[in-house]
Amino acid sequence: MMIGIDPHKASHTAVALAPDEARLGQIRVRASSSQVENLRSWASPWSERVWAIEGATGLGRLLAQQLLAAGEQVLDVQPKLAARVRLLNTGTVNKNDPNDARSVAVAAMRSPDIRAVAAEDHASVMKVWVRRHRDLSRTRNRIVCRLHAILCDLVAGGFPKQISAIQASAVLASIQPVDAVGEARLELAHELLEDLRRVDEQRRAAKRRLTAIVAASGTTVSQVYGAGPVVTATVVGDVGAISRFPTRDHFAAYNGTAPIEASSGNRTIHRLSRRGNRHLNHAIHMAAVSQISHHGTAGRDYYRRKIDEGMAPKCALRALKRKISDALYARMIADARRAARQPNESGPGGQTGNDSASSATGSHPEPALRKSHSRTGTNSKSSRAYKPTPAPAKPPRRAT
């Protein structure tokens, strides 16, 4: 029997369906400390039950984890699947919470690839602190933009470059206001400077925490050149269980590094993908830029070779991002297999995926780009496997 739940901030609506999709009952419970107890008490007549929650990693995360801790089997139903059920329903179905919960249950019964909810682990911890670091970075950008606007009113020409707290302090120390308006603007600039210093310290603290969490997880993703603590935590935290992706191509489609086919007739082309997890795509982009910026890395050699073969710089960057995506996938597959061999030790990535083209022991996958992706001919140089340069062991730098 399937129980679909439409979660909300203040309440949760549950509908129980029989295997033939006949409605057996429904309930609406208040979101409180007794929500799980109330739901289990209502569902006690059905011993063989499965709970399907819409958005079990979003608004329904707390309820899903509480049911899981109580020994229940919980499925995560993506909102688009439930919406598709409502769209294809041939009957007259109004938009309300009971009908939404029924759509969630129907989607869970009909879809063959519904993911079961797992207990949160270190990947969820990484995701929490990566979000904190990302929010602080956005806050810093807003403060800096506001500080630039104030400096335009205080200094002729403003401050044209990226500004740090030390630079802003030196600029503000040299300003002598001539009227009350100038004094007010200077006072506001000093307050913004204090906000900037506070946010910078919070960002450094969040990065130190991420560094410790990544080191404790034992993941080898950080050995890919350009994958620092923030990039590594973003990849591991957003991916979670690597078993969700049976091949590296599925993983590339998820992170947006796989090109999208846009063919018509005899014309076969591939275009840039704007789909996928954009946070993960940005992390891979930062790793690619880091490799290109440093001489002696395999990523820079691969990038330069693609340009010499006639690729545009942006296309070469996309090809490198796909290679890094394959390298990250191979690392997480290796981590998952090592964790499966050592069940008593917590390892990153969950269970293993299946990709015969990826190395199981390192980050050296075979070439992943098709000829149509790289837009090259039968050049033997373009078929060389990209082997990412491992990140060099460096002593931790003092935060600035």
Phi and psi in degrees as a GROMACS rama.xvg file:
@    title "Ramachandran Plot"
@    xaxis  label "Phi"
@    yaxis  label "Psi"
@TYPE xy
-112.335  133.142  MET-2
-115.468  113.088  ILE-3
-92.7722  139.854  GLY-4
-126.57  129.125  ILE-5
-102.977  99.8076  ASP-6
-82.3041  146.833  PRO-7
-137.996  173.518  HIS-8
-67.4048  -40.8004  LYS-9
-100.869  -18.5356  ALA-10
-155.5  164.423  SER-11
-132.591  134.798  HIS-12
-111.496  128.377  THR-13
-121.102  140.593  ALA-14
-131.41  130.113  VAL-15
-99.7157  130.995  ALA-16
-121.374  141.425  LEU-17
-77.7621  169.187  ALA-18
-56.8674  -26.4379  PRO-19
-90.3982  13.665  ASP-20
69.9275  18.55  GLU-21
-78.5965  136.936  ALA-22
-75.2528  125.314  ARG-23
-101.206  -22.6604  LEU-24
169.965  166.699  GLY-25
-150.263  157.515  GLN-26
-152.857  151.974  ILE-27
-125.142  119.864  ARG-28
-115.87  149.523  VAL-29
-78.5577  138.878  ARG-30
-70.9739  102.747  ALA-31
-153.136  -175.263  SER-32
-67.3113  -18.9071  SER-33
-102.716  15.8352  SER-34
-64.6734  -40.8656  GLN-35
-68.7699  -42.453  VAL-36
-60.8426  -41.4567  GLU-37
-66.3178  -41.9073  ASN-38
-67.2205  -41.9081  LEU-39
-68.6306  -36.2566  ARG-40
-64.437  -40.5196  SER-41
-67.1184  -35.9193  TRP-42
-90.4184  5.46842  ALA-43
-60.2638  -30.6783  SER-44
-63.8543  -20.268  PRO-45
-107.852  99.003  TRP-46
-72.1893  -38.7423  SER-47
-94.3638  91.0167  GLU-48
-133.349  152.935  ARG-49
-132.273  135.293  VAL-50
-98.6661  130.542  TRP-51
-117.078  118.038  ALA-52
-114.659  130.427  ILE-53
-75.2419  120.866  GLU-54
68.3274  56.198  GLY-55
-71.6356  -9.47322  ALA-56
-105.305  3.11872  THR-57
-117.744  -112.925  GLY-58
-65.6949  -28.6233  LEU-59
-93.9843  14.4044  GLY-60
-62.3356  -48.9482  ARG-61
-61.9534  -45.3075  LEU-62
-62.9648  -41.3893  LEU-63
-63.3708  -43.6949  ALA-64
-68.1402  -35.3074  GLN-65
-67.6822  -41.6401  GLN-66
-64.9873  -39.2486  LEU-67
-63.6084  -41.3322  LEU-68
-66.2788  -25.8989  ALA-69
-83.1803  3.88181  ALA-70
90.6588  13.2843  GLY-71
-89.8911  155.332  GLU-72
-91.9896  124.674  GLN-73
-126.241  136.957  VAL-74
-114.577  147.885  LEU-75
-103.371  113.705  ASP-76
-103.92  120.678  VAL-77
-66.8226  140.508  GLN-78
-56.3051  -31.6709  PRO-79
-68.522  -28.7793  LYS-80
-69.6668  -43.9906  LEU-81
-64.2123  -38.6566  ALA-82
-64.4823  -33.9738  ALA-83
-68.2959  -36.6922  ARG-84
-62.889  -44.2204  VAL-85
-62.8994  -36.3649  ARG-86
-69.2146  -38.9435  LEU-87
-89.9592  -2.42346  LEU-88
-67.4682  130.175  ASN-89
-83.1128  -15.2253  THR-90
-86.0058  177.465  GLY-91
-86.6338  106.275  THR-92
-120.244  114.842  VAL-93
-79.5088  157.714  ASN-94
-85.3015  101.309  LYS-95
-149.22  172.164  ASN-96
-63.2727  -45.4499  ASP-97
-59.9796  -41.5505  PRO-98
-68.5456  -34.815  ASN-99
-64.4987  -42.2857  ASP-100
-64.8382  -38.2113  ALA-101
-64.0378  -40.6106  ARG-102
-62.5768  -36.567  SER-103
-63.6909  -44.1283  VAL-104
-64.5641  -42.7693  ALA-105
-63.7809  -41.86  VAL-106
-62.6494  -38.6637  ALA-107
-68.0536  -33.3954  ALA-108
-77.0312  -32.2541  MET-109
-93.2415  -26.1378  ARG-110
-84.8755  130.09  SER-111
-81.2403  -15.9385  PRO-112
-115.698  34.1325  ASP-113
-69.5739  134.003  ILE-114
-89.167  134.079  ARG-115
-77.8845  142.599  ALA-116
-76.2106  133.42  VAL-117
-112.703  159.096  ALA-118
-64.5326  141.712  ALA-119
-69.096  143.206  GLU-120
-132.456  -156.243  ASP-121
-62.2993  -27.2921  HIS-122
-62.3216  -37.6786  ALA-123
-68.6799  -34.7509  SER-124
-63.9511  -43.4016  VAL-125
-59.8997  -42.3645  MET-126
-62.8542  -37.3127  LYS-127
-62.1036  -47.2393  VAL-128
-79.456  -25.8918  TRP-129
-65.4174  -41.2871  VAL-130
-63.3085  -39.5856  ARG-131
-61.7009  -45.2246  ARG-132
-64.1717  -38.9719  HIS-133
-66.509  -42.1312  ARG-134
-64.1955  -39.9444  ASP-135
-65.4261  -37.1919  LEU-136
-64.5469  -40.4104  SER-137
-67.0894  -39.2241  ARG-138
-62.7122  -40.8394  THR-139
-62.8446  -40.7687  ARG-140
-61.5323  -40.9173  ASN-141
-65.0878  -40.658  ARG-142
-65.3228  -43.2108  ILE-143
-64.1836  -41.2033  VAL-144
-63.1866  -40.8211  CYS-145
-66.9944  -38.036  ARG-146
-66.5995  -38.5006  LEU-147
-61.4821  -40.5604  HIS-148
-64.5528  -39.6496  ALA-149
-67.9998  -39.6936  ILE-150
-65.1849  -29.1308  LEU-151
-64.6739  -27.9742  CYS-152
-85.9918  -13.6862  ASP-153
-108.221  -29.3291  LEU-154
-124.594  133.95  VAL-155
-63.1299  123.546  ALA-156
87.7364  -9.88813  GLY-157
66.2461  -153.511  GLY-158
-122.869  103.124  PHE-159
-76.708  -18.7873  PRO-160
-103.236  175.08  LYS-161
-62.4543  137.617  GLN-162
-116.954  141.585  ILE-163
-111.063  173.19  SER-164
-63.949  -37.4316  ALA-165
-66.9036  -43.8808  ILE-166
-64.1808  -43.4298  GLN-167
-63.3853  -38.8065  ALA-168
-62.7911  -41.3311  SER-169
-66.4289  -38.6628  ALA-170
-67.4559  -44.8879  VAL-171
-67.8641  -29.2376  LEU-172
-68.4144  -23.7882  ALA-173
-92.0768  -0.363564  SER-174
-92.3166  131.174  ILE-175
-117.351  103.826  GLN-176
-67.3536  148.332  PRO-177
-107.948  -9.94336  VAL-178
-150.12  179.564  ASP-179
-66.085  -35.1349  ALA-180
-65.5038  -41.1873  VAL-181
-63.6421  -38.6842  GLY-182
-64.8159  -39.5866  GLU-183
-64.9329  -42.0265  ALA-184
-67.0971  -38.8015  ARG-185
-65.5476  -39.6212  LEU-186
-63.8333  -41.0798  GLU-187
-64.4961  -38.9853  LEU-188
-62.3822  -39.7863  ALA-189
-65.8441  -36.4467  HIS-190
-66.0776  -40.4319  GLU-191
-64.4765  -35.7746  LEU-192
-63.4317  -41.0422  LEU-193
-65.0513  -38.9235  GLU-194
-62.3605  -39.9318  ASP-195
-63.8359  -43.3778  LEU-196
-63.317  -41.3536  ARG-197
-64.3357  -44.8748  ARG-198
-66.774  -38.2867  VAL-199
-60.7765  -42.2194  ASP-200
-66.5814  -37.6302  GLU-201
-66.9278  -37.9685  GLN-202
-64.841  -41.3274  ARG-203
-64.4731  -40.2462  ARG-204
-64.3752  -42.0041  ALA-205
-64.1127  -37.8345  ALA-206
-68.932  -39.4051  LYS-207
-61.7766  -39.7415  ARG-208
-65.4686  -41.9707  ARG-209
-63.0985  -39.2262  LEU-210
-59.6786  -43.2286  THR-211
-67.0617  -40.271  ALA-212
-66.3642  -42.6393  ILE-213
-64.0852  -41.8755  VAL-214
-64.0449  -39.2737  ALA-215
-71.4554  -26.2827  ALA-216
-72.4284  -24.9308  SER-217
77.5093  12.442  GLY-218
-69.983  146.893  THR-219
-99.1495  5.25587  THR-220
-59.2435  -34.3445  VAL-221
-66.5062  -11.7356  SER-222
-80.3223  -11.3779  GLN-223
-74.1334  130.669  VAL-224
-60.3949  131.569  TYR-225
94.7442  -8.87782  GLY-226
-93.8564  86.4062  ALA-227
-77.7572  -171.225  GLY-228
-61.4984  -38.7723  PRO-229
-69.7996  -44.65  VAL-230
-64.7241  -44.294  VAL-231
-61.7568  -46.2529  THR-232
-64.735  -35.4081  ALA-233
-64.1689  -44.4011  THR-234
-65.3164  -52.7875  VAL-235
-66.7587  -40.3525  VAL-236
-67.6951  -41.5125  GLY-237
-77.9314  -30.0401  ASP-238
-77.0065  -43.4496  VAL-239
69.5149  -118.471  GLY-240
-83.9197  118.552  ALA-241
-68.8494  -15.1337  ILE-242
-64.091  -13.9317  SER-243
-64.1099  -20.988  ARG-244
-116.779  106.12  PHE-245
-66.3114  -27.0562  PRO-246
-137.433  167.271  THR-247
-67.3146  -25.4798  ARG-248
-67.4563  -39.4696  ASP-249
-63.071  -40.4397  HIS-250
-65.7872  -40.8517  PHE-251
-65.0471  -36.3922  ALA-252
-66.57  -34.9103  ALA-253
-68.8955  -38.4899  TYR-254
-92.9026  1.31423  ASN-255
81.7588  14.2913  GLY-256
-94.5471  -7.09248  THR-257
-88.0177  126.672  ALA-258
-66.7783  154.833  PRO-259
-100.779  132.21  ILE-260
-71.6772  131.636  GLU-261
-132.853  69.0859  ALA-262
-102.543  155.119  SER-263
-152.815  121.33  SER-264
65.105  -130.15  GLY-265
-87.4393  0.562621  ASN-266
-96.8724  116.441  ARG-267
-115.331  114.425  THR-268
-135.431  165.63  ILE-269
-130.146  141.462  HIS-270
-121.838  169.747  ARG-271
-64.5368  138.101  LEU-272
-93.0684  127.146  SER-273
-100.627  7.8468  ARG-274
-89.5279  -175.461  ARG-275
86.4994  -178.485  GLY-276
-75.6311  111.106  ASN-277
-74.3736  -29.2953  ARG-278
-64.3363  -43.3571  HIS-279
-67.1961  -38.9434  LEU-280
-63.1778  -39.6131  ASN-281
-66.199  -38.3019  HIS-282
-62.7974  -42.6492  ALA-283
-65.9159  -36.9428  ILE-284
-62.0521  -42.1281  HIS-285
-65.4797  -37.7199  MET-286
-65.4661  -39.254  ALA-287
-65.7472  -44.4808  ALA-288
-62.2615  -38.3124  VAL-289
-64.1465  -40.6824  SER-290
-67.4008  -41.3697  GLN-291
-65.7589  -32.002  ILE-292
-77.0613  -13.4747  SER-293
-116.21  127.632  HIS-294
-69.3807  149.998  HIS-295
87.1748  -0.547418  GLY-296
-91.3766  150.292  THR-297
-64.3634  -32.332  ALA-298
-64.2567  -41.133  GLY-299
-67.3783  -40.4885  ARG-300
-63.0821  -41.5728  ASP-301
-64.2361  -42.1758  TYR-302
-62.9402  -45.8143  TYR-303
-66.2296  -37.326  ARG-304
-64.5332  -40.1174  ARG-305
-64.669  -37.9896  LYS-306
-67.004  -40.4631  ILE-307
-64.2824  -27.3544  ASP-308
-81.3794  -0.780202  GLU-309
108.486  3.43175  GLY-310
-75.2267  147.009  MET-311
-71.2959  152.354  ALA-312
-54.2873  -40.846  PRO-313
-67.1785  -38.4604  LYS-314
-66.3321  -39.2572  CYS-315
-64.4728  -37.439  ALA-316
-64.6258  -40.6385  LEU-317
-64.5616  -39.3028  ARG-318
-62.9662  -40.4134  ALA-319
-65.4992  -39.5331  LEU-320
-61.453  -37.8915  LYS-321
-65.4613  -40.1094  ARG-322
-63.4926  -40.6526  LYS-323
-66.294  -37.6405  ILE-324
-59.2191  -43.9022  SER-325
-64.4556  -38.3868  ASP-326
-65.778  -41.3622  ALA-327
-64.1563  -41.5314  LEU-328
-61.432  -44.0558  TYR-329
-62.8539  -39.0404  ALA-330
-63.0878  -45.6746  ARG-331
-69.1267  -33.2303  MET-332
-63.0487  -44.9765  ILE-333
-63.0383  -40.8042  ALA-334
-62.57  -42.3523  ASP-335
-66.572  -39.4719  ALA-336
-67.8641  -37.7158  ARG-337
-66.2302  -38.6871  ARG-338
-67.0194  -34.093  ALA-339
-68.1414  -32.6601  ALA-340
-75.9239  -21.0059  ARG-341
-123.56  75.7143  GLN-342
-64.3478  -22.4656  PRO-343
-80.4471  -9.73007  ASN-344
-108.723  136.88  GLU-345
-77.6417  121.624  SER-346
-120.832  155.707  GLY-347
-78.7715  150.114  PRO-348
97.0142  -8.29083  GLY-349
75.0964  -148.335  GLY-350
-81.7612  170.345  GLN-351
-79.5308  155.517  THR-352
-98.1599  -162.759  GLY-353
-140.492  109.901  ASN-354
-147.435  105.21  ASP-355
-70.928  -15.623  SER-356
-91.9223  -4.33433  ALA-357
-103.818  144.575  SER-358
-70.3626  137.809  SER-359
-86.8152  -8.67568  ALA-360
-119.037  -0.717736  THR-361
-160.818  -160.871  GLY-362
-116.242  48.093  SER-363
-123.483  68.9562  HIS-364
-71.2776  159.168  PRO-365
-70.2907  164.855  GLU-366
-56.0483  132.65  PRO-367
-104.058  -20.4556  ALA-368
-81.0141  130.248  LEU-369
-74.9069  167.844  ARG-370
-62.1663  -35.0399  LYS-371
-69.7474  -24.9222  SER-372
-76.5958  -43.7074  HIS-373
-88.0544  -12.5266  SER-374
58.6584  38.9314  ARG-375
-117.75  163.693  THR-376
-87.4071  -137.297  GLY-377
-96.282  28.5799  THR-378
-62.2355  126.033  ASN-379
-67.6146  -27.105  SER-380
-65.4039  -35.2388  LYS-381
-71.3035  -12.9592  SER-382
-95.089  3.97266  SER-383
-68.5382  143.392  ARG-384
-75.9462  136.067  ALA-385
-82.4584  124.541  TYR-386
-115.413  107.412  LYS-387
-62.68  139.736  PRO-388
-74.2975  125.518  THR-389
-65.9806  148.702  PRO-390
-64.2305  129.886  ALA-391
-68.1988  147.363  PRO-392
-75.4362  115.854  ALA-393
-125.365  146.287  LYS-394
-67.4799  147.165  PRO-395
-60.465  132.719  PRO-396
-80.8376  146.965  ARG-397
-71.2157  132.436  ARG-398
-62.0274  139.805  ALA-399
